[in-house]
Amino acid sequence: MTEITISYGDTLASAAERAKYLAPYGIRSCACGPSCSDPARAKISEKRRESLRNPFTLFPPPEPTWPRDKWIQPAVQRVQELEEEDLQAPEPYKRTLHLLVNAYSHLQDIDKALFYAKKLKPVCKAHEGVDLPAMYLSKSGLKSSPGYMAAAMQKNFKLPQEYHLC
């Protein structure tokens, strides 16, 4: 079964703004998710949706961290929050999943990269009508991805002991 979703407005907007978008269509009360139907969660949702509007990027730290994926955790948290709000359709969900696939490929953590690639696959199909490249959907494919290969080259690259920039 395929579910078709139509957005009548900005899904990351506040509840009051979303109500304005829905009014011309005769929709008086929205119950699309817990944040709309549960007043206790509405306040949490308002703050969360506001923060979800802010884009971010991930950069590997110059020195390894512990745990190794500590620098990736803000993106993991964002995906969890988007899923808790039932917001798998907005662009930030797709972008964040893409960041996670690339970041875990860079860490050469194939299982986690595949986990997020499997979430990304239907989102790409829904957003753009195209399939996620097959490279991202198998262990052997991910091992040939640019992020994985760059990390492999970095592991093998060592500066000479006497190397100085100045």
Helices and strands as residue ranges (DSSP letters): H 15-22, G 23-25, H 34-37, H 39-52, G 70-72, H 73-84, H 91-106, H 110-128, G 134-137, H 139-143, H 146-156
